[in-house]
């Protein structure tokens, strides 16, 4: 059986573990976790799946009646839901890091769906002649080959924050996962919502509903809800990284921290930084090395999305984000970008220092006091979508802000954890490993060059 080094958890030395339960027990023994009966119950289920998946390789199913799982040789996955900060992601990571599966992937669900849409676009571009065929009753569906390609790349998919807020995602999930599960891919996911509440009050949700029983049939549904947000149990041990804009010293402190951070960067130049994302150029006004100093208007009030924020994570270790306003339903677009930004930064362990109009708990407020502009905009959108008065879609979350408020509970919890020393240390480890690899690669290149020079001489 393979052994796996600890990743993404706290350790004082390099340790290896064979099972997720060993990793959990070690954290408890070291005093890094408090014993939690609900977490232990989830760990027992993860342990069972870990055993069933030893050296697992996905095998496509022969039968079309796959929902019953009667003829399936693949184990059922796990769908773990619960309130923010209860430890869902940590437990899934224990499972993922020790899973003895040759092909496995762990990613944020936003990132996965972004990749899926990109693959669908590529398939359509390569097969334009099959998009329409007079002999077909239905247009060509590119989702089946996309799912097949994904299943060839991985036997196990672990998703953090499985949530559905985009109608484009909602409309393809059933077909996508139908083919993934039929190809034998096992899915383990965490979510803040039970399956029945996914895409709650979403537009055209009736077309999404068939996915729910399919998810239940192919995954054991587990609830982890201890009523404790463990992210809030550990507050910053040193330093301050969250400032209120009405404090007189806030701008001075933000500038001082930036100068201190960039003084340690090897790159001398400071100024514009241009990122290229899918052929587009995204320009930021102030950056140096792997430190970005940006503002809320620059990063959340422009038409940026998950792909842009992922590229930011690839380019920077630390982000200073200034002037975060208090948000409400009237600033829904900015709020959604901010939610996606924080989720992406957190998932990639990016260090965040920010100034805001209010504490994290008060950054978003749901209000019925819509402006005349928002009311008119909603009426136009309802008309464009041909939604009748009294229709369920008239109460969709796109018009009420309910989805944003729900997501902000997760954001508040994550922003609290992102202020802790433990969180910052995780990025420092990533930075150290990257720098060590760069030095090793440089030394190897120099050695090869020296050997070549000797051979020529």
N, C-alpha and C positions, 0 to 999 in steps of 0.2 A: 504493500500500500504506500502511496506517495505521502511525504510529509510536507508541510507548508509553513513557511515563516509567517510570523504575525505581521499583518499590514493594517494600517488605519486604526490600530488600537494602541493603548499605552503599554509600553514595556520598558524594562530597565536593561535588558540584554536581548540578544538575538535568540529567539526560541522557536521551536517547531512544534506543530500540533497535527494530529491525525484526524481529529474529529471536531465538529463545532462545539460539542459539549465540553471538551477539554479546554478550548479557548475561553468559554464562558466561566468555567470553574476557576481557571487561572486568574481571571479578572476579579472574581469574588475573593479568592484567597489573598490576592495582593491588596485588597481593600479599595480597588479602583471601581468596583460596582457593589451596590447593595443587593443582598439576596431579595429576589422578587418572585413569588410563587407563580404569578402569571407569566413572567418571562421564562421560568423553568418549564412550564407547561408547553410553551411555544418551542423551546429548545428541544424538548422530547420529540416533537413532531418533525423538526428539522433533522434531528439525529436519525430518525427512522428513514426519512427520505435520503439522507446522506448514505446510509447503508444500502438502500435499494439502487442507488445510482453509482455504485462503485464500478468504475470502468464502463459506464453506460455509453452506448452509441445509438443514436436515433435510427429507427427503422420505419420507413413509410408503411402505413396501414393498407391492407388489402381490401378491407370492407368499406363501403360508403356509409354504413350506419355507425359512424365513429363516436357519436355523442354518448352512446350507451357504454363505450369503452370495453364492450364484451370481447372484442377480438384484438384489443390493443395490448402490446407488450411493454409500452412505456408506462412508467409510474405516474400517478397524478401529481401535479405540482401543488404549490401552496399559495394562497392569497391571504396575506396577513394585514388586517386593518385595525386601526385604533387611533386614539387622540394624538396630538402632536407631542413629540418629546418622550414617548413611552418606551422607546428602544427598538422599534421595528427594524429600522435600517441597520443598526448595529448587529442584531441577531441574524439578519439575512447575510450580512457581510461575513460573520463567523462561518456560516454555511458555505458561502461562495468560496472563501479562501481555502477551505479544507476539502471541497468537493473534488473527488478523484475522477474528474471528467476531462478528457483530452481537449475538447473544444467547448469553451464556456465564455460567456460575456456578461458583464455587469454594467449597467448604465442607467442614467436617468431616463424616464419614459419619454420626456420631451425630446431628448437627443435621439432616441430610437425612432420615434415617429418622423422626425426631421430627415433622418437617413432613409426611411421608407419612402417618403414623398420624393426624395431625390432619385431613388432607384426607379420608382414608377415613371418619373419624367424621362430617365435615360432609356427605359424599355420602350416607351412611346416614341422617342426620337429615333431609335434603331429600327422600329417596325411600323413605319407610317402606313405601309400598304395594307396592314392588317387591322387598322383602326376601324375600317368600314368595309364590309363585304356584303354584296347584294344577296349572297346565298345564306347569310347568317341572319337569324332573328334578333340577335343581340350584338352590340359592338364588342370589339376585342377587349378582354379584361387583362390588364398587365399585372394584376395582383398575384395570380397563381405563380408565374415565373419568379416574381420578386420573393415570395415566400419560399419557393424551392431553393433559390440562391442562398437565402438566410439559413435555411435548414442544413445546407451543405457546409456552412461556415461554423455552425454552433449546434451543440446538443442540449445545452442548458442556457436559458436566458433569465437573468435576474434583473428585475426592474425596481428602481426606487421611485416612489411617488407616482404610482399608477393613477392617473387622473385624466378625465376627458372633458375638455372645455372648448375644443375647436370642432366645429361642425364637419370640417374636412376629415379630421381624424375619426369622428363618430361614424361617418358614413362608410368607412372602409374596414373598421375593426373586425366585424363579423367575418368578412371574406378573408382578411389577412390571417386571423388566428385559426379559422377553419383549416386553412392549408398548413399553417405551422404545426398545429396539433396533429393533423393527419400525417405529417411527415415525421412525427415522433418527438418534436422539440418539447422539452419540459420547461415550464415557466414557474418561477417563484417571484412574487411581487409584493410590495408593500404599498399601502394606501391609507389615507385618512378617512376614506368612505367605504362602507360595505358595498358589495357589488350592486345591490338593488338601488343604491343612491348615485351610481355613476351617471354622469351627464344629466343630473337632476335638473328639471326645468329647462333643458336645452332645446334649441330649435329642432323641429322634426325628430323628436326623441323616439317617436314610435318606430322609426326606421332603425334605431339603435338597439331597441329592447331585445331583439333575438340574440344579441351577444351575451346578455346576462345569464340565461340558463346554460348557454354553451360554456361560459367561464366557470359556472358552478359545477358542471359535469366533469370538467377537466382539471379542476383544482379543489383541494380541501380548503374550505373557508374558515379562517381562524381569527378570533378577535383578541387583540392585546390592548386592554384599556385599564391600566392600573389607577387612573385618575391622578397620576403624578407626571409632571413635565420635568424629566431629569435634566434637560438642558438648562433649566433655571436653578438647579441645585448648586451649580458651580459658577460663581461670578468672578470677574477679573481678579487675578491674584496680583497683578502689577500693571501699571500703565492704564491709560484711558483712551478708548478708541471711538467713543460715541459722544458727540457734543451737541448742545442745543444752540440754535442760531441766535436766540435772543440774549445769550451770554456775551458780554463785551469782548472776552478774550478768545472766542471761538475761532475766528479767522486767523488770529496770531498763532494759536495752538496748532491748527491744521497746517499752516505754512511751516511752522517750526518742525513738526513731525516729518513733513515732506522733505525738507532740507536735510534732516538727520538721516532719513532713509536713502536719499540719492547720493549722499556723501560716501556711502559704502558701495555704490555701483561702479563697475569698472568702465562703463561707457561715459564719455565726457559730455557728448552733445545732449542738449535739452531743447525741446521744441515740439513741432508737429510730429505726430506719428500716424502713418497711413496703413490701415489694415485692408487686405484684399479678401473679400468674402463672396464666393461664387460669382466672380467677375466684377463685383461692385467694390468701390473704394469707400472706406469709412475712415474719416479723419478725426483725430483728437488733437486738441490744441496744446496740451502740456503733458509730456512724458519724458522719462529718462531711464534707459536700461529697461528693467522689468518693473518699474514703478509708474503707475498712471495716476495723474491728478485730473479728475473730471468733475462735472457738475450734473445735477439732475436734468436740466434742460438738454445737455449734450448727450446724455446716455439713455434717457427715458422719454424725451419729448420729440425725438427723431424717429422715423420709421425703421426701428431696429427690432430684431427678433432673436430667437434662440441660437441661430447660426452665428450671428454677430457676437453674442455674449460668449459662445463657446470659443470663438477665435480670440476674444479678449483674454480668456483663461489660458489659452496656449501662449500668449505673448507676455503676460504679466503675472507676477507673484503677489503684488500688493496694489490695492486700489484705494485712493482717497476720493470719496464721493461727497461733494459739498451741496448744500442747499436743498435737501430733500423736503418737500412741502407736506403738509397734512392733506391727505387725499380723501375724496368722496366719490359718489356716483357720477358727479359732473366731470371728474377726471379719470373716467374708467379706462381709457386707452393707456394713459400714463401708469395707472395702477397695475394694469395687466403686464406692462413691460417691466415694471419694478418687481413684481412677483416672479416673473421669469428670470430676471437678472439675479435676484437673491438666491433662487433655487439653483441656478447654474453656478454661481460663485461658491455656494455652500457645498455643492456636490463635488466641485474641483478643489476644495480647501483653499480658496483664495483669501488672503488676508484683507479685511475691509476696515477702513477708518472713515467715519462719516460725520457730517453735521446735518441736523434735521430740525424742523420746526417743532416737533413733538417727540416724546419718548416712543419706542417701538410699539407699545401697547395702544398708543393713541394716534398712530399714523394714518389709520383708515377708519372712516366713520360712515355708516350707512344712513342715508337721510332721504326722507320722502320729498324734500324741498327741491325739486328739479327746476332748472332754469327753463325759461320759455324756449330757448334754443334746443335744449335736450328733449323737451316734450315734442317739439316740432320734428326734430330728427327721428325720434322714435316712431312718430306717426308716419313719416315718409318711408322708413324702413319696413314697418308693418305693411304698408301699402305695396311696396316693391315685392315683398315676400308673399303677397296675396293671402294674408292672415285675416280671417274673419273675426268680427267682434265676438267675444266669449270663447274663442278657440283657446285650447291649452297653450298654444305657442304665444298667445298674447301675454302670458305671464312668464315667458321664458326669462332665464337669468340674465340674458343679454340686455333686458330692459330694466331689471330690478337691482343689479349689483350684488345679488345674493352669493353668486359664485366667488366674486372677488373678496367678499367679507369672509367667507369660509377659508379661502386660500390664505388670507392675511393672518389667520390664527397660526398657520404653519410658519409663515414668514416671521412673525413676531418671535416665535420660539427659536427659530434658526438664528435670527439676528442677536438674540441673547447669548446663544452658545458661541457665536462668532466673535464675541467680545472676550472670551476666556483665554487664558494662557495655554490651556491644553489644546484648544483649536489652533492657535497660532503655531504651536510647536509642530503640528502635523505638516504644515506648509514648510517649515524650516527643514524637516527631514526630507521632504520632496526636493527642496532646493539643494540640499547637501548631496543627495544622490545624483542629481543632474550635473552638478559641478564636478563631482568625482568622476563621473563617466566622461565628461568633456575633457578632463585632464588626462584620463587614461587613453582616450582616443587620440589626443594630441601627441602623447608620448609614443603611441604605436605608430602614428604617421611619421614622426621624426625618426623612429627606429627604421622604418621601411625606407625612408629617404636616405639615411646614412648607409644602409646596406646597398642601395642602388648606386650611390656615389662610389663606394668601395669597389663594387663590381665593374663600374665604368673605368675607374682608375686602374 
